[in-house]
């Protein structure tokens, strides 16, 4: 095995990348990079039935968005290729036959019907294969092979004793060998099973650290027995705690779709920033040595250590993720925020060009998730229908009676402005309130309602008028005045 640290992310192309898979990829990346090692991408497509068209592209796209850049992989190559299991198919059978020769594996000719019958007639739901073919003589085996009987190759597990291994997170784990089933290594179609291909690939690619979820702890003795059967060095195991989700009743269970978006792609489409997602996921099971929470990917590399990984399950908290997202949004320049938010701006405002920097400046501190943006600014595109009761505001001391003269005075003052800028609009309305001897809000509130048709807007009256422009603003203000004076 290589002296250099080598980790691998080995997803199956079966759809979107779940939060748990992404955390595994992140920790593998951080372990490799924090120790000066190599991060490898390998596509595990031995289960052809579950393969989803386009899923490999999703894997590439997700890793790129998350800034988890691999050093070797199917798209860039490397000295340990090929990096797609189906392209390595021919290499697995010789290893399986080597195990047969060493009495560590055997041919199994049992039919699907026999195996189904075993399951149906067993009282034990967890009962596995009954090792029917384990004791076949060489003559019987050869006869079946010569006659072309379909077969699988099974691992010959020890029937007594225990298998013990060390995990960097969970410590020493021991399993009674009697609990281990004779797992299939090569399927009837000639493809290796996930468990077998995993071991062969990890060894032949010199992988030094294997990172995966704690649900695989019980499978690890099977891997180790394979390593020992070949006389190979066993890698360092790092099993990660489960990621849980909060249920409506306050309890927690393993994170699933019923808790909300659980794939990276879903979270991004809901308006979470990739860097905020990665920052949050890094802390789901790993604690930095100080109480710091905000990390760039470079800072994660600098601070990450295996001994900071916890055994305890981590709870995925959408409120906490939203907090992270808001912090990342606040830290942007207004230009960066405008660029990032542009798809959401264009979703809400489709027929006009606004000063997007000004739009960004009123939204940035009020946005926690980008998907909130269209609803906040769609009034710029089309003013919603609204009732004149909105002009009544106790705090601003506006009533239906005084809103009309305030709005009328504002229209006259604003219409006379030689230039239409934020400062000129602001000074005009403030001066108007002063000359009328009323609170600023008594003038501003009717103007804001008439301009937007909403009581809650991302900016005040001045910002809205500035962004709408003079022509659109005057149209809306006059329409508001008509609403106030009709039937009066």
C-alpha positions in Angstrom: 0.0 0.0 0.0 1.1 3.5 -0.8 2.8 5.6 1.9 0.8 8.6 0.5 -2.7 9.1 1.8 -5.3 8.2 -0.8 -9.0 8.4 -0.3 -11.8 7.7 -2.8 -15.4 8.8 -3.4 -17.2 5.9 -5.1 -20.8 6.8 -5.7 -23.3 4.7 -7.7 -25.0 6.5 -10.6 -28.5 6.1 -9.3 -29.8 9.7 -9.1 -29.2 12.9 -7.2 -26.5 13.1 -4.5 -28.0 12.7 -1.0 -26.7 14.8 1.9 -25.1 11.7 3.4 -23.2 10.9 0.2 -22.1 14.5 -0.1 -20.8 14.5 3.5 -18.8 11.3 2.8 -17.3 12.9 -0.3 -16.5 16.0 1.7 -14.8 14.2 4.5 -12.8 12.0 2.1 -11.7 15.2 0.3 -10.8 16.9 3.6 -8.9 13.9 4.9 -6.8 13.6 1.7 -6.1 17.3 1.4 -5.4 18.0 5.1 -2.8 15.2 5.0 -1.3 16.1 1.6 -2.9 13.2 -0.1 -4.9 12.3 -3.2 -8.7 12.4 -3.7 -10.0 9.9 -6.2 -13.4 9.7 -7.9 -14.6 6.2 -8.9 -18.0 5.4 -10.4 -19.4 2.1 -9.0 -21.9 1.0 -11.6 -21.9 -2.8 -11.0 -25.6 -2.6 -10.3 -26.7 -2.0 -13.9 -30.4 -2.3 -13.1 -30.3 0.7 -10.7 -28.2 2.9 -13.0 -30.0 6.1 -13.9 -29.3 8.0 -17.2 -27.5 11.2 -16.6 -26.6 10.4 -13.0 -22.9 10.4 -13.7 -23.1 14.0 -15.0 -25.0 14.9 -11.8 -22.0 13.5 -9.8 -19.5 15.6 -11.8 -21.7 18.7 -11.5 -22.3 18.3 -7.8 -18.6 17.9 -7.0 -17.7 20.9 -9.1 -20.4 23.1 -7.5 -19.2 21.9 -4.0 -15.6 22.6 -5.0 -14.5 19.0 -4.2 -12.0 18.7 -7.0 -10.8 15.2 -7.6 -7.2 14.4 -8.5 -8.0 11.2 -10.5 -11.2 10.0 -12.0 -13.1 8.8 -15.1 -13.0 12.3 -16.7 -9.4 13.1 -16.1 -7.7 9.7 -15.8 -4.8 8.7 -13.7 -2.4 5.9 -13.3 -4.9 3.6 -11.5 -7.6 3.7 -14.1 -10.0 2.8 -15.5 -12.1 4.6 -12.8 -15.5 3.1 -13.8 -16.2 -0.4 -12.4 -18.0 -1.7 -15.5 -14.8 -0.9 -17.4 -12.9 -3.0 -14.9 -15.2 -6.0 -15.2 -12.6 -8.4 -16.6 -10.3 -8.0 -13.6 -12.7 -9.3 -10.8 -13.2 -12.9 -11.9 -9.5 -13.8 -11.7 -9.4 -12.6 -8.1 -12.6 -14.6 -7.3 -11.1 -17.7 -8.8 -7.9 -17.1 -6.8 -10.1 -17.3 -3.7 -11.7 -20.5 -4.9 -8.2 -22.1 -5.3 -7.3 -21.0 -1.8 -10.5 -22.4 -0.4 -11.8 -19.0 0.6 -14.7 -19.0 -1.9 -16.9 -21.5 -3.8 -19.2 -21.9 -6.8 -22.9 -21.9 -5.9 -25.3 -23.3 -8.5 -28.5 -22.9 -6.5 -31.4 -21.7 -8.6 -33.4 -18.5 -7.8 -36.4 -20.8 -7.1 -34.5 -22.7 -4.4 -33.2 -19.5 -2.8 -36.8 -18.0 -2.8 -38.1 -21.2 -1.3 -35.4 -21.0 1.5 -36.6 -17.5 2.4 -40.3 -18.4 2.3 -39.9 -21.4 4.5 -37.7 -19.8 7.1 -39.0 -18.6 10.4 -36.0 -16.3 10.7 -36.5 -13.1 8.6 -32.7 -12.5 8.7 -31.9 -16.1 7.6 -29.5 -16.2 4.7 -28.1 -18.8 2.4 -27.9 -22.4 3.9 -24.4 -23.0 2.3 -25.9 -25.9 0.2 -23.1 -25.7 -2.4 -20.3 -25.1 0.1 -19.4 -28.8 0.4 -19.7 -29.9 -3.3 -16.9 -32.2 -4.5 -14.6 -31.1 -7.2 -16.2 -33.7 -9.5 -19.7 -32.2 -8.9 -18.5 -28.7 -9.4 -16.8 -29.6 -12.7 -19.8 -31.4 -13.9 -22.0 -28.4 -13.3 -19.5 -26.1 -15.0 -19.2 -28.4 -18.0 -22.9 -28.5 -18.4 -23.1 -24.7 -18.4 -25.2 -24.4 -15.2 -25.4 -20.7 -14.2 -23.5 -20.0 -11.0 -22.5 -17.3 -8.5 -19.3 -17.2 -6.5 -19.7 -17.0 -2.7 -17.2 -16.0 0.0 -16.5 -18.9 2.4 -16.9 -17.3 5.8 -15.3 -18.9 8.9 -18.0 -20.6 10.9 -16.3 -20.1 14.3 -14.5 -17.4 16.2 -14.7 -13.6 15.8 -13.5 -11.0 13.4 -12.2 -7.8 15.0 -11.2 -4.5 13.4 -10.3 -1.0 14.4 -12.3 2.0 13.3 -10.8 5.5 13.6 -14.2 6.8 15.0 -15.9 3.9 16.7 -12.8 2.1 18.1 -12.5 -1.7 18.3 -15.4 -3.6 16.8 -15.8 -7.4 17.1 -18.3 -9.6 15.2 -19.1 -13.3 15.7 -18.2 -15.1 12.5 -21.3 -17.2 12.9 -23.3 -14.1 12.1 -21.6 -13.6 8.7 -23.4 -15.0 5.7 -21.5 -16.5 2.7 -22.0 -13.4 0.6 -22.0 -13.4 -3.2 -18.8 -12.0 -4.8 -19.6 -12.6 -8.5 -23.2 -12.5 -9.7 -24.7 -14.8 -12.3 -24.2 -12.1 -15.0 -20.5 -12.1 -14.3 -20.5 -8.7 -12.6 -19.0 -8.4 -9.1 -21.1 -7.4 -6.2 -20.6 -4.0 -4.6 -18.8 -5.5 -1.6 -16.3 -7.5 -3.7 -15.6 -4.9 -6.3 -15.1 -2.4 -3.5 -12.3 -4.4 -1.9 -10.5 -5.2 -5.2 -10.7 -1.6 -6.4 -9.6 -0.1 -3.1 -6.6 -2.4 -3.0 -5.6 -2.1 -6.7 -6.0 1.7 -6.4 -3.8 1.9 -3.3 -6.6 3.5 -1.2 -5.3 4.0 2.3 -8.4 5.5 4.1 -12.0 4.2 3.5 -14.7 6.6 4.7 -18.4 5.6 4.8 -21.5 5.8 6.9 -21.8 3.9 10.2 -24.5 1.7 8.6 -21.6 -0.2 6.9 -19.9 -1.1 10.2 -21.5 -4.5 10.2 -20.3 -5.2 6.7 -16.6 -4.4 7.5 -15.7 -7.8 8.8 -16.6 -9.2 5.4 -14.2 -6.8 3.7 -11.5 -7.6 6.2 -11.8 -11.3 5.7 -11.3 -10.7 2.0 -8.2 -8.5 2.6 -6.8 -11.3 4.8 -7.7 -14.0 2.3 -5.5 -12.2 -0.3 -2.8 -11.3 2.2 -3.4 -7.6 1.6 -2.9 -4.7 4.0 -6.2 -3.5 5.5 -7.0 0.2 5.0 -7.8 2.7 7.8 -11.6 2.7 8.3 -13.5 5.9 9.2 -17.2 5.3 9.8 -19.3 8.4 10.0 -22.3 8.9 12.3 -25.8 8.8 10.9 -27.5 12.0 9.7 -31.0 12.3 11.3 -33.9 14.5 10.5 -36.5 16.1 12.8 -40.0 14.7 12.7 -43.1 16.8 13.2 -43.6 15.4 16.7 -40.1 16.4 17.8 -38.6 13.0 17.5 -35.7 12.2 15.1 -35.2 9.5 12.5 -32.8 8.8 9.7 -32.9 11.8 7.3 -35.3 11.1 4.4 -37.4 13.0 1.8 -40.2 13.5 4.3 -38.0 15.9 6.2 -37.6 18.1 3.2 -34.9 18.5 0.5 -32.2 15.9 1.1 -30.2 16.0 -2.1 -27.6 18.7 -2.9 -29.4 19.5 -6.2 -32.7 20.0 -4.4 -31.1 22.3 -1.7 -29.4 24.4 -4.4 -32.7 24.7 -6.4 -34.4 25.9 -3.2 -31.9 28.7 -3.0 -29.2 27.6 -0.7 -25.7 28.5 -1.7 -23.3 25.5 -2.4 -20.6 27.0 -0.1 -23.2 27.4 2.7 -24.4 23.8 2.2 -20.8 22.4 2.3 -20.0 24.5 5.4 -23.0 23.2 7.2 -22.6 19.6 6.2 -18.9 19.7 7.3 -20.2 20.3 10.9 -22.7 17.4 10.8 -20.5 15.0 12.7 -17.3 16.9 12.9 -16.4 19.5 15.6 -13.6 22.0 15.1 -11.2 22.5 18.0 -12.6 26.0 18.6 -16.3 27.0 18.5 -16.0 28.6 15.1 -18.8 27.8 12.6 -18.0 29.7 9.3 -15.3 28.0 7.1 -14.3 28.3 3.5 -13.3 25.0 1.9 -9.6 26.1 2.2 -10.2 26.8 5.9 -11.9 23.4 6.3 -8.8 21.7 4.8 -6.6 23.6 7.2 -8.6 22.8 10.3 -10.0 19.3 9.6 -8.8 16.3 11.6 -10.1 12.8 11.9 -10.2 12.9 15.7 -12.8 15.6 15.5 -15.4 13.2 14.0 -18.1 12.2 16.5 -19.8 8.9 17.0 -23.1 10.5 17.9 -25.8 10.9 15.2 -26.0 14.4 13.7 -29.4 16.1 13.2 -29.9 18.0 9.9 -31.6 21.3 11.0 -33.0 23.3 8.1 -33.2 26.4 10.3 -29.5 26.2 11.0 -28.7 25.7 7.3 -30.8 28.8 6.6 -28.8 30.7 9.2 -25.5 29.7 7.4 -27.0 30.7 4.1 -28.0 34.1 5.4 -24.5 34.6 6.8 -22.9 33.8 3.4 -25.3 36.1 1.6 -24.5 39.0 4.0 -20.8 38.5 3.5 -21.1 39.0 -0.3 -20.5 42.4 -2.0 -23.7 43.8 -3.4 -22.3 43.1 -6.9 -21.7 39.4 -6.0 -25.2 39.1 -4.5 -26.8 40.7 -7.6 -24.9 38.2 -9.9 -25.9 35.2 -7.7 -29.5 36.4 -7.4 -30.0 37.3 -11.1 -31.9 34.1 -12.0 -34.3 34.8 -9.2 -34.7 38.5 -10.3 -35.4 37.4 -13.8 -38.0 34.9 -12.7 -40.0 37.6 -11.0 -39.4 40.5 -13.4 -39.7 39.4 -17.0 -40.7 42.4 -19.1 -38.5 45.2 -17.8 -34.9 46.0 -17.0 -34.3 47.4 -13.5 -31.2 48.7 -11.8 -30.3 45.2 -10.4 -27.6 46.6 -8.1 -30.3 48.8 -6.4 -32.6 45.8 -6.2 -29.8 43.7 -4.7 -29.0 46.4 -2.2 -32.5 46.4 -0.7 -32.8 42.6 -0.7 -29.4 41.4 0.5 -29.9 41.9 4.3 -33.5 40.6 4.1 -32.8 37.4 2.2 -31.9 34.1 3.9 -32.7 31.8 1.0 -32.5 32.8 -2.7 -35.9 31.3 -3.5 -37.6 33.9 -1.3 -36.6 36.6 -3.8 -39.3 36.3 -6.5 -42.1 36.7 -4.1 -40.4 39.8 -2.5 -39.9 41.7 -5.8 -42.7 40.5 -8.1 -44.6 43.8 -7.4 -41.9 45.6 -9.5 -43.2 43.6 -12.5 -46.9 43.9 -11.8 -48.5 45.7 -9.0 -50.9 43.4 -7.1 -54.5 44.3 -6.6 -54.9 45.8 -3.2 -57.6 47.2 -0.9 -57.5 50.8 0.2 -57.5 49.7 3.8 -53.8 49.1 3.4 -53.3 52.9 3.6 -54.3 52.8 7.3 -51.3 52.4 9.6 -51.4 53.2 13.2 -47.6 53.6 13.7 -47.4 56.1 10.7 -50.6 57.8 11.9 -52.2 57.4 8.5 -56.0 57.1 8.0 -58.2 56.9 4.9 -59.0 60.5 5.4 -55.4 61.9 5.6 -53.8 59.5 3.2 -55.4 61.1 0.1 -54.2 64.7 0.8 -50.7 63.3 1.7 -50.5 61.3 -1.5 -51.8 64.2 -3.6 -49.2 66.5 -2.1 -46.5 63.9 -2.7 -47.5 63.5 -6.4 -47.2 67.2 -7.0 -43.9 67.5 -5.2 -42.3 64.4 -6.9 -43.7 65.4 -10.3 -41.8 68.7 -10.0 -38.4 67.0 -9.4 -35.8 68.0 -12.1 -34.0 64.7 -11.5 -35.1 61.3 -10.3 -32.5 59.9 -7.9 -32.6 58.2 -4.5 -31.4 61.3 -2.7 -33.7 63.7 -4.5 -36.7 61.5 -3.8 -35.7 61.2 -0.2 -35.1 64.9 0.3 -38.4 65.8 -1.5 -40.6 63.6 0.7 -38.8 64.6 4.0 -39.2 68.3 3.1 -42.8 67.7 2.3 -43.5 66.1 5.7 -41.7 69.0 7.4 -43.8 71.6 5.5 -47.0 69.7 6.3 -45.9 69.4 9.9 -46.5 65.7 10.0 -44.3 62.6 10.8 -42.1 61.4 7.9 -44.1 58.1 8.0 -47.4 59.9 7.5 -46.1 60.9 4.0 -44.0 57.8 3.3 -46.6 55.2 4.1 -49.3 56.2 1.6 -46.5 56.6 -1.1 -45.2 53.1 -0.3 -48.6 51.5 -0.5 -49.5 53.3 -3.7 -46.2 52.4 -5.3 -46.1 48.7 -4.3 -49.6 47.6 -3.3 -48.0 45.8 -0.3 -47.5 46.4 3.4 -44.2 44.5 3.5 -41.6 45.3 1.0 -37.8 44.8 0.9 -37.3 48.6 0.7 -39.1 51.7 1.8 -41.0 54.3 -0.3 -37.8 56.0 -1.5 -36.1 52.9 -2.7 -39.2 51.6 -4.5 -39.8 54.9 -6.3 -36.1 55.1 -7.3 -36.1 51.5 -8.7 -39.4 51.9 -10.5 -38.4 55.1 -12.2 -40.4 58.3 -12.5 -42.9 57.3 -15.2 -44.0 54.0 -13.6 -43.9 55.6 -10.1 -46.2 58.5 -11.1 -48.7 56.1 -12.7 -48.9 54.0 -9.6 -49.2 57.0 -7.2 -52.0 58.5 -9.3 -53.8 55.1 -9.4 -53.5 54.9 -5.6 -54.9 58.4 -5.2 -57.9 57.4 -7.5 -58.5 54.4 -5.2 -58.5 56.6 -2.1 -60.8 59.3 -3.6 -63.3 57.0 -5.4 -66.8 57.0 -3.8 -65.6 59.7 -1.4 
